Amino acid sequence: MKANPHRNAKGIVIEAGLDKAKGPFATFIVQKGTLKRGDVVVCGEAFGKVYPKFGFSSSHIAQMIYNR
């Protein structure tokens, strides 16, 4: 099974917080679609934009796609 990469992202927030150096952050699991830089994320009453982050290998992550 493969998800449609062109639809809006849907997923779960597993961690959120406020880092003194980097500001607010959240960790997502993308279940459907693609989460790209600049997308607006809504979780309950909170919202924000997706900014570029780095993966475990310090490589730049441009987008997150659900692919099973």
DRENKOLMI-880287 format. One line per 3 residues: number of its first residue (from 0); their letters; for each residue x, y, z of N, C-alpha, C, O. Coordinates in steps of 0.2 Angstrom, whole numbers, always signed. Atoms other than C-alpha are relative to their C-alpha. Layout:
NUM	A	X Y Z X Y Z X Y Z X Y Z ~ ...
END
This chain:
0	MKA	+4 -6 +0 +0 +0 +0 +4 +6 +0 +9 +7 +4 ~ -3 -6 +0 +6 +17 -4 -4 +6 +0 -10 +6 -3 ~ +4 -6 -1 -1 +34 +1 +1 +5 -5 +6 +5 -9
3	NPH	+0 -5 +5 -5 +48 -10 +5 +6 +2 +3 +9 +7 ~ -5 -6 -2 +10 +61 -9 -3 +7 -1 +0 +11 +1 ~ +2 -7 +2 +0 +75 -16 -6 +3 +4 -8 +8 +4
6	RNA	+6 -2 -5 -14 +76 -2 +4 +4 +6 +10 +3 +7 ~ -3 -4 -6 -12 +87 +13 +2 -5 +6 -1 -11 +6 ~ -3 +4 -5 -3 +79 +28 -5 -1 +6 -9 +4 +8
9	KGI	+4 +2 -6 -13 +70 +42 +5 -4 +5 +8 -9 +2 ~ -4 +4 -5 -4 +63 +58 -1 +2 +7 -6 +5 +9 ~ +1 -1 -7 -1 +63 +76 +6 +4 +3 +12 +3 +1
12	VIE	-5 -4 -3 +9 +75 +87 +2 -5 +6 -2 -6 +10 ~ -2 +4 -6 +20 +64 +99 +3 +3 +5 +4 +1 +11 ~ -4 -4 -5 +30 +77 +108 -1 +8 -3 +0 +9 -8
15	AGL	+0 -7 +1 +29 +96 +109 +3 +4 +6 +2 +1 +12 ~ -3 -4 -5 +38 +109 +119 +3 +7 -2 +2 +9 -8 ~ -3 -6 +2 +48 +125 +120 +7 +0 +2 +9 -1 +8
18	DKA	-7 +0 -1 +66 +125 +118 +3 +7 +1 +1 +12 -3 ~ -3 -7 -1 +76 +140 +125 +4 +3 -6 +3 +9 -7 ~ -4 -2 +6 +87 +141 +110 -4 +1 -6 -3 +5 -10
21	KGP	+3 +1 +6 +76 +136 +96 -7 +2 +0 -10 +3 -6 ~ +8 -2 -1 +58 +141 +102 -4 -6 +0 -2 -12 +2 ~ +4 +6 +0 +43 +130 +100 +1 -5 -5 +4 -4 -10
24	FAT	-1 +6 +4 +44 +113 +93 -5 -5 +1 -8 -6 +6 ~ +4 +6 +0 +34 +97 +89 +3 -5 -4 +6 -4 -9 ~ -2 +6 +3 +38 +80 +84 -7 -4 -3 -11 -5 +1
27	FIV	+6 +3 +3 +25 +72 +71 +2 -7 -3 +7 -9 -4 ~ +0 +6 +4 +21 +55 +64 -5 +1 -5 -11 +2 -4 ~ +4 -1 +6 +14 +58 +46 -3 -7 -1 +0 -12 -3
30	QKG	+4 +6 +2 +0 +45 +43 -2 +0 -7 -3 -5 -10 ~ +2 -1 +7 -6 +52 +26 +3 +6 -3 +3 +11 +1 ~ -2 -6 +4 +0 +64 +13 +7 +2 +1 +11 -2 +3
33	TLK	-7 -3 +0 +16 +75 +13 +0 +6 +4 -5 +11 +3 ~ -1 -6 -4 +21 +88 +26 +6 +4 -2 +12 +1 -2 ~ -6 -4 +3 +32 +102 +18 +1 +6 +4 -3 +8 +8
36	RGD	-2 -6 -3 +41 +117 +24 -5 +5 -2 -7 +6 -8 ~ +4 -6 +2 +29 +132 +25 -8 -2 +1 -12 +2 +1 ~ +7 +2 -1 +13 +121 +28 -2 +2 +7 +2 +3 +12
39	VVV	+2 -2 -6 +2 +126 +42 -3 -6 +4 -6 -10 +1 ~ +2 +5 -4 -1 +114 +56 -5 +2 +6 -3 +7 +9 ~ +5 -2 -5 -16 +114 +68 -1 -6 +4 -1 -12 +2
42	CGE	+1 +5 -5 -17 +104 +84 -4 +2 +5 -2 +6 +10 ~ +4 -2 -5 -32 +107 +95 -1 +8 -2 -3 +10 -7 ~ +1 -7 +0 -32 +126 +98 +7 +3 -3 +7 +9 -4
45	AFG	-7 -2 +1 -13 +128 +94 +1 -1 -8 -2 -5 -11 ~ -2 +1 +7 -6 +131 +76 +7 +3 -1 +9 +7 +3 ~ -6 -3 +1 +10 +136 +68 +2 -3 -7 -1 -7 -10
48	KVY	-3 +2 +7 +21 +134 +52 +5 -5 +1 +9 -5 +6 ~ -5 +5 +1 +32 +120 +47 +7 +4 -2 +7 +7 -7 ~ -7 -3 +2 +51 +126 +47 +5 -6 -1 +4 -11 +2
51	PKF	-4 +6 +1 +65 +116 +41 +4 -2 +6 +6 +2 +10 ~ -3 +3 -6 +73 +104 +53 +5 -5 -3 +6 -6 -9 ~ -5 +5 +2 +87 +92 +53 -1 -7 +3 -4 -7 +8
54	GFS	+1 +7 -2 +87 +73 +54 +5 -2 +5 +10 +2 +7 ~ -5 +2 -5 +97 +62 +65 +7 +0 -3 +12 +1 +1 ~ -6 +0 +4 +111 +62 +52 +2 +7 -1 +7 +8 -5
57	SSH	-1 -7 +1 +111 +81 +52 -1 +2 -7 +2 +7 -9 ~ +1 -2 +7 +105 +81 +34 -7 +4 +0 -11 +3 +4 ~ +5 -4 +1 +92 +94 +29 -7 -4 -2 -6 -8 -7
60	IAQ	+6 +4 +1 +74 +87 +29 -5 +5 -4 -7 +10 -1 ~ +5 -5 +4 +63 +96 +15 -7 -2 +0 -11 +3 +0 ~ +6 +2 +0 +48 +86 +16 -1 -7 +4 +4 -11 +3
63	MIY	+1 +6 -3 +40 +71 +26 -5 -3 -4 -11 -1 -4 ~ +6 +4 +4 +30 +58 +16 -1 -6 +3 +4 -10 +5 ~ +1 +7 -2 +21 +43 +22 +0 -4 -5 -2 -3 -11
66	NR	-1 +5 +5 +26 +28 +13 +1 -7 +3 +5 -8 +7 ~ +0 +6 -3 +22 +11 +18 +2 -6 -4 +2 -12 -2
END
